[in-house]
Amino acid sequence: MLSKSIIAATTFALAVSAQTSTKCSPLKQDCPADPAVGKKGISCDFTKGACDALEHIAGKAVTYGSQGAVSAVDAPLQAPTLVSKESIFFGRIEVEMQAAPGQGVVTSIVLLSDDLDEIDLEALGSTNDNIQSNTFSRGDQEKHDLLGLLPVSDLTGASHKYTVDWTTDRIEFSVDGAVKRTLRRADIPERYPESPMQLKVGAWVAGYKDGDEGRTHWAGGIADFSKGPSSSFFKRIKVTDYAGGSSATDRDVKEYTYGDRSGNAKSIQIHLADGSTTTADSPSSGSASSSSSSSSSSASSSTETETTKSSSTKSSSAEPSTTATTSTKETPTTESSATTSEGKTHSTGSTNSTMVTKTTTGTQTTDGSGTATQSTTVSSQTTKPTSGAAAGVAIGAGLAAVAAFVAL
């Protein structure tokens, strides 16, 4: 069983992940529009070379070869990263990837929005039988759903297809075509990711000498490059934009803007190439509602639509909203139970993923190096010895130099 100090340090590192950076926060100010992937989608075969839809944004260069795009690391703070030039507003990503091996090295698939909604998959090079799945809402460390540990056979030795299918009412995480974890909006209504996101992929060094203790522990230890670099390989990427709905859009979507400071899906303006503007579906409907600047919306429409003039600038007339937040509680595997600090025990019948219970409070600030200060309380856990150790390590999922990685 992990010591309380190690768990606390690991949880400290976890919190940093939620506080990633953004160039412009639409929760606080007017921001530029997000160009949309739209009906054209993205399909990249990196075994044939670079893809125009994604660009290298920082750090060591990404190279290309017969195994695809190579994100290789061989020193602390490296994070060769590719990012999509355009965003999806609900949608599906499929990434065929072989994760980088070795302790201290992490390979990430991240969806991130301007207001810091986040959906991510984290492959630890020190663990060869699972990949971690996490979500965050608006960068709030208390609004997250961590820790689906999705089983994977030979994570770092073979290529696998990882899929995130994100609709208005649920998120499915799949490995090689099999759904391993499902998160439903109805279960997490106050922390469901719901704003336009870009895709980021790459490997990065999370464990290094004098680095954050919790992050290093989560990553399996200090990375060792004495035998050469550690490389991840991205063969193919496919991105489908649902444009505010729950299936591939067939409309010519130009861009997305934030209609107010809430970050809510219904406030997102979907600007079409013809100058009309639509809004997202309600969670229960199947395709985005639309209205034209030259015609009124149908009285039979199941969602309220808004007619505005197409704009390339995100505007807002609403005042920032204040929302009370509560700490998050997740359920463990079928073979264990976790007792929260409130004395409640939770269990689940799912065998596809592993989740843990966590309670956090405190404040945090970050800078370019990803440092933070935080006060954290973690609930005690009662588990079988084998699952207890796994759960302790799992508390650190999603983490910190995702902040370093995502902030690029």
TAPE-V68682 format. One record per pair of residues at least 4 apart in sequence whose ideal C-beta (glycine too) atoms are under 7 Angstrom apart, sorted by the first residue. I is the first residue (numbers start at 1). GAP is how many residues later the second one is. D is the distance in Angstrom with one decimal. If there is no record, write none. Layout:
BEGIN
I,GAP,D / I,GAP,D
END
This chain:
BEGIN
1,387,5.3 / 1,388,6.6 / 1,391,6.8 / 2,4,4.7 / 2,5,5.2 / 2,387,6.7 / 2,390,3.6 / 4,4,6.1 / 5,4,6.3 / 6,4,6.2 / 6,211,5.9 / 7,4,6.2 / 7,371,5.5 / 7,385,5.7 / 7,388,6.0 / 8,4,6.4 / 8,368,6.1 / 8,370,6.4 / 9,4,6.8 / 9,204,4.5 / 9,205,3.7 / 9,208,6.4 / 10,4,6.5 / 10,204,4.3 / 10,207,5.4 / 10,208,5.3 / 10,385,5.4 / 10,386,3.7 / 11,4,6.8 / 11,203,6.8 / 11,347,6.8 / 11,349,6.8 / 11,365,5.0 / 11,367,5.3 / 11,384,5.5 / 12,202,4.7 / 12,362,5.7 / 12,364,5.9 / 13,199,5.4 / 13,201,3.2 / 13,202,3.9 / 13,205,5.7 / 13,383,5.8 / 13,386,4.9 / 13,387,4.2 / 14,381,6.5 / 14,382,5.4 / 14,383,6.9 / 14,384,6.0 / 14,385,4.9 / 15,4,7.0 / 15,126,4.4 / 15,345,6.3 / 15,349,5.8 / 15,357,6.7 / 15,359,5.1 / 15,361,6.7 / 16,350,6.5 / 16,354,5.9 / 16,356,4.8 / 16,383,6.6 / 16,384,4.0 / 16,387,4.7 / 17,119,7.0 / 17,381,4.5 / 17,382,4.5 / 17,383,5.5 / 17,385,4.4 / 17,386,5.7 / 18,118,4.6 / 18,121,5.7 / 18,122,6.3 / 18,123,4.2 / 18,126,5.7 / 19,120,5.6 / 19,122,6.3 / 19,345,5.4 / 19,347,4.8 / 19,353,6.6 / 19,384,6.6 / 20,92,6.7 / 20,96,5.9 / 20,98,6.8 / 20,119,6.5 / 20,382,6.8 / 20,383,5.0 / 20,386,4.3 / 20,387,5.5 / 21,345,6.9 / 21,386,4.2 / 22,92,5.4 / 22,94,5.7 / 24,5,6.6 / 24,7,3.8 / 24,8,6.7 / 24,90,6.2 / 25,4,6.6 / 25,89,6.7 / 25,90,6.1 / 26,5,4.7 / 26,88,5.3 / 26,89,5.4 / 26,232,3.8 / 26,237,6.9 / 26,288,5.5 / 27,88,5.0 / 27,111,6.6 / 27,234,5.4 / 27,236,5.7 / 27,293,6.6 / 30,283,6.1 / 30,284,5.4 / 30,285,5.6 / 30,286,6.1 / 31,83,5.9 / 31,227,6.8 / 31,283,4.6 / 32,281,6.5 / 32,282,6.7 / 33,222,4.1 / 33,223,6.6 / 33,224,4.8 / 33,279,4.9 / 33,280,6.5 / 33,281,6.0 / 34,53,4.2 / 34,80,6.8 / 34,162,4.7 / 34,221,6.0 / 34,222,4.6 / 35,50,6.8 / 35,51,4.6 / 35,52,6.8 / 35,220,5.3 / 36,50,5.9 / 36,51,6.2 / 36,205,6.3 / 36,207,6.9 / 36,217,4.2 / 36,218,6.1 / 36,219,5.3 / 36,220,5.7 / 37,4,6.3 / 37,5,5.9 / 37,49,4.6 / 37,50,6.6 / 37,51,5.1 / 37,202,5.8 / 37,204,4.0 / 38,203,5.5 / 38,205,6.6 / 38,211,6.5 / 38,214,6.3 / 38,215,3.8 / 39,210,5.3 / 39,211,5.5 / 39,212,6.2 / 39,213,6.2 / 39,214,6.9 / 41,198,6.1 / 41,199,5.3 / 41,200,6.6 / 42,11,4.4 / 42,42,6.5 / 42,195,6.8 / 42,196,6.7 / 42,197,3.8 / 43,195,5.2 / 44,7,3.5 / 44,9,6.1 / 44,10,6.4 / 44,192,6.4 / 44,193,4.6 / 45,191,5.3 / 46,5,6.5 / 46,18,6.0 / 46,22,3.8 / 46,23,3.9 / 46,188,5.6 / 46,189,6.0 / 46,190,6.7 / 47,19,6.0 / 47,21,5.1 / 47,188,5.9 / 49,15,5.1 / 50,14,5.9 / 53,31,6.1 / 53,32,6.2 / 54,28,4.5 / 54,29,6.4 / 54,30,5.4 / 54,31,7.0 / 55,27,6.9 / 55,28,6.2 / 55,30,5.9 / 56,5,6.5 / 56,6,5.2 / 56,26,6.0 / 57,24,5.5 / 57,26,5.0 / 57,351,5.4 / 58,23,6.2 / 58,350,4.1 / 59,19,5.8 / 59,20,5.0 / 59,21,5.4 / 59,22,6.4 / 59,349,6.6 / 60,18,5.2 / 60,20,4.5 / 61,19,6.5 / 62,7,5.4 / 62,8,6.6 / 62,9,5.6 / 62,18,4.9 / 62,20,5.8 / 63,7,4.7 / 64,5,5.7 / 64,6,6.9 / 65,5,6.2 / 67,166,4.3 / 67,168,6.9 / 68,165,4.9 / 68,166,5.1 / 68,167,3.9 / 69,13,6.4 / 69,165,4.3 / 70,161,5.4 / 70,163,6.0 / 71,9,4.3 / 71,131,4.3 / 71,132,4.3 / 71,160,7.0 / 71,161,4.8 / 71,163,7.0 / 72,8,6.7 / 72,157,4.4 / 72,158,6.9 / 72,159,4.1 / 73,5,4.3 / 73,7,6.9 / 73,27,6.9 / 73,32,6.2 / 73,130,5.3 / 73,131,6.6 / 73,132,5.1 / 73,156,6.1 / 73,157,5.7 / 74,151,4.5 / 74,155,3.7 / 75,130,7.0 / 75,150,6.8 / 76,129,5.3 / 76,132,3.6 / 76,135,6.9 / 77,128,6.3 / 78,126,6.6 / 78,127,5.3 / 79,123,6.0 / 79,125,3.6 / 79,325,6.3 / 79,326,5.0 / 79,329,5.9 / 80,122,5.3 / 80,123,6.7 / 81,119,5.8 / 81,121,3.8 / 81,324,6.6 / 81,327,5.2 / 82,119,5.3 / 82,120,6.1 / 83,115,5.7 / 83,116,6.9 / 83,117,4.7 / 84,114,5.0 / 84,115,4.3 / 84,155,6.5 / 87,109,4.1 / 87,110,5.8 / 87,111,5.2 / 87,169,6.2 / 88,108,6.7 / 88,109,6.1 / 88,151,6.3 / 88,153,4.2 / 88,154,6.9 / 89,107,4.4 / 89,152,6.8 / 89,153,6.9 / 89,154,5.6 / 89,155,5.2 / 89,167,5.3 / 89,179,6.2 / 89,181,6.7 / 89,191,6.9 / 90,76,5.4 / 90,77,5.6 / 90,78,5.9 / 90,152,4.0 / 90,154,6.3 / 90,155,6.5 / 90,156,6.7 / 91,75,6.1 / 91,148,6.7 / 91,149,5.2 / 91,150,4.7 / 91,151,4.6 / 92,71,6.8 / 92,73,4.7 / 92,148,4.3 / 93,18,6.8 / 93,70,6.9 / 93,71,5.1 / 93,106,5.7 / 93,146,5.3 / 94,67,6.0 / 94,69,4.9 / 94,144,4.3 / 95,14,5.2 / 95,67,5.0 / 95,106,6.3 / 95,139,6.6 / 95,142,5.3 / 96,63,5.8 / 96,65,4.9 / 96,139,4.3 / 96,140,4.3 / 97,10,6.8 / 97,62,6.5 / 97,63,6.7 / 97,65,6.2 / 97,135,6.6 / 97,136,6.8 / 97,137,5.2 / 98,58,6.9 / 98,60,6.3 / 98,61,4.4 / 98,134,6.5 / 98,135,4.4 / 99,8,4.1 / 99,24,3.6 / 99,26,6.5 / 99,56,5.1 / 99,57,4.9 / 99,133,5.5 / 100,5,4.8 / 100,7,5.0 / 100,25,5.2 / 100,56,6.7 / 100,103,4.3 / 100,130,4.4 / 100,131,5.7 / 100,132,3.9 / 101,24,4.8 / 101,55,3.8 / 101,129,5.9 / 102,23,4.3 / 102,121,6.1 / 102,122,6.6 / 102,128,4.5 / 103,22,6.4 / 103,23,4.1 / 103,104,6.3 / 103,116,6.7 / 103,117,3.7 / 103,118,4.1 / 103,120,6.4 / 104,101,6.2 / 104,102,6.0 / 104,103,2.9 / 104,104,6.5 / 104,112,6.8 / 104,115,4.9 / 104,116,6.2 / 104,117,5.7 / 104,118,5.3 / 104,119,3.0 / 105,20,3.9 / 105,98,6.2 / 105,100,6.1 / 105,118,5.4 / 105,125,4.6 / 106,16,5.7 / 106,17,6.7 / 106,18,5.8 / 106,19,6.8 / 106,97,6.9 / 106,98,5.8 / 106,100,4.8 / 106,113,5.8 / 107,16,4.3 / 107,96,4.6 / 107,125,4.2 / 108,12,6.2 / 108,13,7.0 / 108,14,5.7 / 108,93,6.8 / 108,94,6.4 / 108,96,6.8 / 108,294,6.2 / 108,297,5.4 / 109,11,6.6 / 109,12,4.3 / 109,53,6.0 / 109,92,5.4 / 110,8,6.7 / 110,10,4.4 / 110,90,4.5 / 110,292,6.7 / 110,296,5.6 / 111,7,6.7 / 111,8,4.4 / 111,53,6.8 / 111,86,4.1 / 111,88,5.9 / 112,6,5.1 / 112,85,5.8 / 112,86,6.1 / 112,88,6.3 / 112,294,5.5 / 113,4,4.2 / 113,82,4.1 / 113,83,5.8 / 113,84,4.6 / 115,23,5.2 / 115,80,5.4 / 115,148,4.4 / 116,20,6.9 / 116,22,5.5 / 116,23,3.2 / 117,19,6.9 / 117,20,5.9 / 117,21,6.1 / 117,76,3.9 / 117,77,6.4 / 117,78,4.9 / 117,80,6.6 / 118,17,6.5 / 118,18,4.1 / 118,75,6.5 / 119,16,5.1 / 119,45,5.9 / 119,47,6.3 / 119,52,6.4 / 119,74,5.5 / 120,14,5.3 / 120,278,6.3 / 120,282,6.3 / 121,10,5.4 / 121,11,6.9 / 121,12,5.5 / 121,41,5.7 / 122,9,6.8 / 122,10,4.4 / 122,275,6.3 / 122,276,6.3 / 122,280,6.8 / 123,8,4.7 / 123,32,5.7 / 124,95,6.1 / 124,96,5.9 / 125,31,5.9 / 125,95,7.0 / 125,105,6.3 / 126,93,6.6 / 126,94,2.5 / 126,95,6.7 / 127,28,6.9 / 127,93,6.9 / 128,26,6.2 / 128,27,4.8 / 128,28,5.6 / 129,22,6.5 / 129,23,6.4 / 129,26,6.6 / 130,19,4.5 / 130,20,5.9 / 130,21,5.5 / 130,22,5.7 / 131,19,5.1 / 131,21,5.3 / 131,24,6.3 / 131,31,6.9 / 132,15,6.6 / 132,17,6.0 / 132,265,4.1 / 132,266,6.7 / 133,15,4.0 / 133,17,5.8 / 133,40,4.6 / 133,48,5.6 / 134,10,6.7 / 134,12,4.9 / 134,13,6.7 / 134,263,5.7 / 134,264,3.6 / 135,9,6.3 / 135,10,4.8 / 135,36,6.7 / 135,48,6.4 / 135,58,5.5 / 136,7,6.7 / 136,8,4.7 / 137,6,3.8 / 137,7,7.0 / 137,54,3.9 / 137,55,6.8 / 137,56,6.1 / 138,5,6.6 / 138,125,5.5 / 140,185,6.0 / 141,219,6.1 / 141,223,6.2 / 142,183,4.5 / 142,184,6.8 / 142,185,5.5 / 142,186,6.5 / 142,218,6.1 / 143,47,6.7 / 143,48,3.8 / 143,182,6.0 / 144,47,6.7 / 144,184,5.7 / 145,38,5.7 / 145,43,5.7 / 145,46,6.7 / 145,183,6.7 / 145,185,6.7 / 146,184,6.1 / 146,212,6.8 / 146,251,5.4 / 146,252,5.6 / 147,183,5.9 / 147,207,6.5 / 147,208,4.5 / 147,209,5.4 / 147,247,5.2 / 147,250,5.0 / 148,25,6.0 / 148,32,6.9 / 148,33,3.6 / 148,205,3.6 / 148,207,6.2 / 149,204,5.5 / 149,205,3.8 / 149,245,6.1 / 150,23,5.8 / 150,25,5.4 / 150,30,4.0 / 150,31,6.0 / 150,203,5.7 / 151,29,6.8 / 152,8,5.9 / 152,23,5.5 / 154,4,4.4 / 159,74,6.7 / 159,76,5.9 / 160,15,5.9 / 160,16,5.5 / 161,15,5.5 / 161,16,6.8 / 162,13,6.1 / 163,11,4.1 / 164,7,6.7 / 164,9,5.9 / 165,7,4.4 / 166,5,5.0 / 167,75,6.6 / 167,79,3.8 / 168,77,6.8 / 168,78,5.3 / 168,97,6.7 / 168,112,6.6 / 168,113,5.1 / 168,115,4.7 / 169,15,6.5 / 169,16,4.7 / 169,114,3.9 / 169,115,6.9 / 170,12,5.9 / 170,13,6.5 / 170,14,4.6 / 170,15,6.4 / 171,12,4.5 / 172,7,5.1 / 172,10,5.2 / 173,7,5.5 / 173,8,4.3 / 174,4,5.9 / 174,5,4.9 / 174,6,6.2 / 175,5,5.4 / 180,172,4.4 / 180,173,5.7 / 181,171,5.8 / 181,172,4.2 / 183,4,7.0 / 183,5,6.4 / 185,4,6.0 / 185,7,4.5 / 185,98,5.3 / 188,4,5.3 / 194,70,6.5 / 194,71,3.9 / 195,68,5.4 / 195,73,6.3 / 196,60,4.2 / 196,72,6.6 / 199,40,6.2 / 200,206,6.4 / 201,33,5.8 / 202,203,6.8 / 203,27,6.9 / 203,29,4.2 / 204,197,5.7 / 204,200,6.4 / 204,201,4.5 / 205,18,5.3 / 206,9,5.3 / 206,10,6.9 / 206,13,3.7 / 206,195,4.6 / 207,4,6.4 / 207,8,7.0 / 207,9,4.0 / 207,12,4.0 / 207,13,6.6 / 207,14,5.5 / 207,15,4.9 / 207,16,5.2 / 208,14,5.8 / 208,15,6.0 / 209,13,5.9 / 211,4,6.3 / 211,5,5.2 / 212,4,6.4 / 212,188,6.1 / 213,4,6.2 / 214,4,6.3 / 214,182,6.2 / 215,4,6.3 / 215,184,5.9 / 215,185,4.2 / 215,186,5.9 / 216,5,6.5 / 216,6,6.2 / 217,179,6.7 / 218,175,6.9 / 218,178,3.0 / 218,181,5.5 / 225,4,6.2 / 225,5,7.0 / 240,8,5.0 / 241,8,5.7 / 241,12,6.9 / 242,4,6.0 / 242,5,6.1 / 242,6,6.5 / 242,7,6.1 / 243,6,3.6 / 243,8,6.3 / 243,10,4.8 / 243,27,5.9 / 243,45,5.7 / 244,24,6.8 / 244,26,5.3 / 244,34,6.9 / 244,35,6.7 / 244,36,3.4 / 244,37,5.9 / 244,44,3.8 / 245,4,6.5 / 245,36,5.0 / 245,41,6.6 / 245,42,4.4 / 245,43,4.3 / 246,35,6.7 / 246,40,5.7 / 247,39,6.7 / 247,40,6.6 / 249,4,6.1 / 251,21,6.0 / 252,20,5.9 / 252,21,4.2 / 253,17,6.0 / 253,19,6.0 / 254,17,4.9 / 254,18,6.2 / 254,19,4.9 / 255,16,5.0 / 255,57,6.8 / 256,12,5.7 / 256,13,6.8 / 256,14,6.1 / 257,12,4.6 / 257,14,6.7 / 257,54,6.4 / 257,57,4.0 / 258,9,6.3 / 258,10,6.3 / 258,56,4.5 / 258,58,6.7 / 259,8,4.2 / 259,9,6.7 / 259,10,5.0 / 259,57,6.9 / 260,7,4.7 / 260,56,4.9 / 260,57,6.8 / 260,58,3.5 / 261,55,5.4 / 261,57,5.6 / 261,58,6.8 / 261,59,4.4 / 261,60,6.6 / 262,5,5.1 / 262,56,6.8 / 262,59,5.3 / 265,15,4.5 / 266,13,5.8 / 266,14,5.9 / 268,11,6.8 / 268,12,5.9 / 269,8,5.4 / 269,10,6.8 / 269,39,6.4 / 270,7,6.6 / 270,8,4.5 / 270,9,6.5 / 270,18,6.4 / 271,6,5.5 / 271,39,4.5 / 271,40,7.0 / 272,4,4.9 / 272,6,6.9 / 275,18,5.8 / 275,35,4.7 / 276,14,6.9 / 276,15,6.6 / 276,16,4.1 / 276,17,5.3 / 277,16,6.8 / 277,29,6.7 / 277,30,6.5 / 277,31,4.5 / 277,33,6.1 / 278,10,5.6 / 278,11,6.2 / 278,12,3.9 / 278,13,6.2 / 278,27,6.1 / 279,10,6.4 / 279,26,5.5 / 279,27,5.4 / 280,8,5.8 / 281,4,4.1 / 281,6,6.5 / 281,7,5.3 / 281,8,6.5 / 281,22,5.8 / 282,20,6.8 / 282,21,4.9 / 285,17,5.2 / 285,18,5.9 / 289,12,5.3 / 289,14,4.2 / 289,16,4.6 / 290,15,6.4 / 291,6,4.2 / 291,14,4.2 / 291,15,6.9 / 291,16,4.6 / 293,14,5.7 / 293,16,5.9 / 297,4,5.4 / 297,8,4.5 / 301,4,6.3 / 311,4,6.6 / 327,32,4.3 / 327,33,5.7 / 327,34,6.7 / 328,30,6.3 / 329,11,5.6 / 329,17,6.7 / 329,28,5.4 / 330,25,4.1 / 330,26,5.7 / 330,27,5.7 / 330,28,6.5 / 331,15,4.3 / 331,16,6.2 / 331,17,4.2 / 331,24,5.4 / 332,4,4.6 / 332,5,6.1 / 332,6,4.7 / 332,15,6.9 / 332,22,6.8 / 332,23,6.1 / 332,24,5.7 / 332,25,6.8 / 332,51,6.7 / 332,59,6.1 / 333,21,4.7 / 333,54,6.0 / 334,14,6.4 / 334,15,6.2 / 334,16,7.0 / 334,17,5.8 / 335,49,6.0 / 335,52,5.3 / 336,47,3.6 / 336,48,5.8 / 336,51,4.4 / 336,55,6.7 / 337,8,5.0 / 337,9,6.8 / 337,10,4.9 / 337,45,6.3 / 338,8,6.2 / 338,18,6.2 / 338,19,3.8 / 338,41,6.7 / 338,43,4.5 / 339,4,6.6 / 339,6,5.1 / 339,40,6.6 / 339,41,5.9 / 339,42,6.7 / 339,43,5.7 / 340,4,5.1 / 340,17,5.2 / 340,19,6.3 / 340,39,4.3 / 341,18,5.2 / 341,36,6.3 / 341,38,4.5 / 346,11,6.5 / 354,36,6.7 / 354,40,6.1 / 356,35,4.8 / 356,38,5.1 / 356,39,5.6 / 357,22,5.0 / 357,24,6.6 / 358,20,6.1 / 358,21,6.7 / 358,37,6.1 / 359,18,5.5 / 359,19,6.7 / 359,20,5.2 / 360,16,5.2 / 360,17,6.8 / 361,14,6.2 / 361,16,6.1 / 362,12,4.4 / 362,13,3.5 / 362,14,6.0 / 363,11,6.9 / 364,8,4.5 / 364,9,6.4 / 364,10,4.7 / 365,7,6.3 / 365,8,6.7 / 366,4,6.0 / 366,5,6.7 / 366,6,5.4 / 366,37,6.3 / 367,4,6.0 / 370,30,6.1 / 370,31,6.1 / 370,33,4.3 / 370,34,4.6 / 370,37,6.9 / 378,17,6.8 / 381,7,6.5 / 381,10,6.0 / 383,4,4.8 / 383,5,3.9 / 383,8,5.8 / 384,4,6.4 / 385,4,6.9 / 387,4,5.9 / 388,4,6.4 / 389,4,6.7 / 390,4,6.1 / 398,4,6.2 / 401,4,5.7 / 402,4,5.3 / 403,4,5.6
END
